[in-house]
């Protein structure tokens, strides 16, 4: 672990005491200075010192963090001005000047920020360079008027970007997939092959769920591999189309169909057994896999996930089944009614109870009851729960038979009380987790700041709860060990 890594962690720590900022500035390390400029509160004198270093990354960080006023940014440096484009105090003409900058690289960089900025997208939609205008077509909330303004451009790269936008008007997407859009599409420097560009527009539009199904259906009859990949993600195809895609026997296509929540249940059942279970993992990852498959998998010793399975009534029936492997399928759901979950937490079968208690909706009382009923065997399931009460976390950390994995989980759980965290340190491997836990007491962090393991020291330096004395110790230690100028 280098001295620079420790200093970088401290420079980005919101708990860094103001008196240590000057000492970090004095290191002259550009990366450390950039971190300070980006996140620390700075005095005017400190800002002036950072500016005087001449490091460009430091200047950019000062601008983005609003330490430098707009008036202090050199007006002839578009790259520095670009760093201020998201600031509330940015002047109205800043965007216009950047959008008309003669340096196309600047306009490209501005375009990279169009996903959320309608004003930037509108400023770049008419750019003479089509690749810059294509940024505007990627705007997340693309208004219809802007979409059709962009569609009037004939360059292929703009059309492809429009075809991928899920907020583009459906009739525009239908026009794109049908014949490349209107007016007729032309090749461009970024898509010079006309036929290939048209195929790419069609492929991208086919995978866009906003493209109307009736416009997509002609491409489902005999799709090539790229088109099949795009189609396999759609949620609105016919059962016959999903079957046809799987019959292509292309690995990537089949995987996408198997995890597609719209895939027909009978197809998923078939894939579950196809090729000696080769596709089984993908089928089980599908959030709407038929429950009978999940029950079968559980009876065979698996642990299927029903995290947010929509069949709540059927899950309620499974929760009352006589077979604990069936009840286990229901216990894995996070959407069960409270009374059904409570019954599963109290289930006589340990696996069922352990699975059910992991829900984010579990109460402190239910956690205490599960810990009392099952003892150390239940600790791994409880130790990481957000609502695990402090007394249970302390019991896990101090119990002589607590599994090591449970104690480690307590060491990073921010709900852990100080006594539990100190108890976790009886296992040396837990020092890294305790050092990074904001709930760790200041006196413990001060001790860990002198730990022989550099990974532990680094976690202390990152910890937002680091006490001033620990900061001082780490700064002084780094000063003694770092190479001058590094």
Steps between C-alpha positions, in 0.01 A plus 500: 500500500659827390499829686319654203206259537461599863517869413247456219259330738539779753464769233164356397377442855227747605624472859848638420565781753562840336843531660623201300400639160812723487722204580350301215534795264867519595557152360472643148355169380267579209262212577475600867446865406225402255324297768517796740370739234212270420353441844649698786385840627785739418602848610568772239873469575491124444311543173758755386782258584333219308446721197864604509612138463391515138379139502217478250312223682511711815352797314226282354415366847490852646259607226271197532486534879422873464806609694584727208253766391393502138679832456828336601489245218716600202242592232724375218528145637192303391607187690499686830170666409358156424559400863256774606215406269300327777538780753194700601694823457607420144412796275234453235745549215746235625312213338464688173871578487599140569251364246655725236862439600713440189674210676282198417653309793348755738158458339538123526581535871198725544291238321606236750287689752178497298339197662327723756533850352231597252654844450832344397325254268310780330820704463681212329218359286602714206874453533679469165677186623246217501672308782456805725133530405457129575566580867177701501306195381598317818317743731307288753182708497506577130212735409309420185583828328874450551476136391346592166744787458783248534321254273520758223875446500592228255833388651504134602660552843220739602233253385663216694507711818131585453413133442645413841311768695211351694334841521495559125147515352370159399409611148853635448647166613264314267623717212862430594461122512294493183733682261756692704292812554387800296654670313714209375800418717851563371831345605723722712869498598411294808276255310640504143341173383141585400345148507680416824379826657141425406526152653640656817210746521255213460679284757512778758137598442391136527649479848336826608182407694334824385513393136148374413473123482329503162804682359733242656315182402630480139852468645405208724441253215861415414724717716878487473703473820534875575129556439410197710707635788309827486162330478571261787481784753157628392210441743220489241577228247269208429568163659578364154767768448678416825493133396642593161782698661598207721490265201790697350716320759713807558637510854465875553151514354378210712641656817315824431173320439544289813531806725229697317205534740262481200625161382213245496492264801499186287816615322671564834399153618653350188820702535530392863576145384658570160863401452523333842397815680745728315247787500368433850690784667358754254147365541528521879622861468181596317283700745188330366617140475202268562474411866482129423857522365615682812334237718666225300838670533452539875402135545820409319700689761523842334423840649288679240434872523147634488606852599219688330304223332155636412299184582428598860187286538685191382791580732253520787387146418862380489562659840247260655627187324594199713840469328760741645682511163180643351457750783861605435397628156240727660741613771734644236243757388528860623138581416313268736231639729624561854296217653628246247860609554459489878381138478800408287742670740347287778520189282626185670740439210826689547565564129153647452530722806850612403389595149186681615674712763731661243224726373550877524156519662594281798454662842748520787272279708496231231879513476535461878257208500686324216833546677361363826334202333786385276812640667837526320378308195273795417767768554625516136147576382452778758836676523464710184136599538436874495250468785707263712481649852825595679452240774484218245806631316689513831388145582628378163835674539559362850349152480773236528333283235415775252607407146795709381305622195228641727751689714660644187159618383443672835833680453372688191136539605454869582227410748757325720554658844854597610533202731417260215755659270771481765412135556539435126865605528575182690514353151792682328350457153211728598720804559456625142120498528500662842741769377261594221179490705368851582353361822845410637584706814761778460743343747495173305562684172793680662655167595435353155673799339826346625411147391781303329269400213498783242154398377365570848669840507356587160148418620549728800609778265181452295267475800272807523499458877878532534591707808738801469780326689493207260516742206801666654673167557444392141613833353818498707571138414450567129725806520776284644473222243414671172757579239536878450281620215294177500 
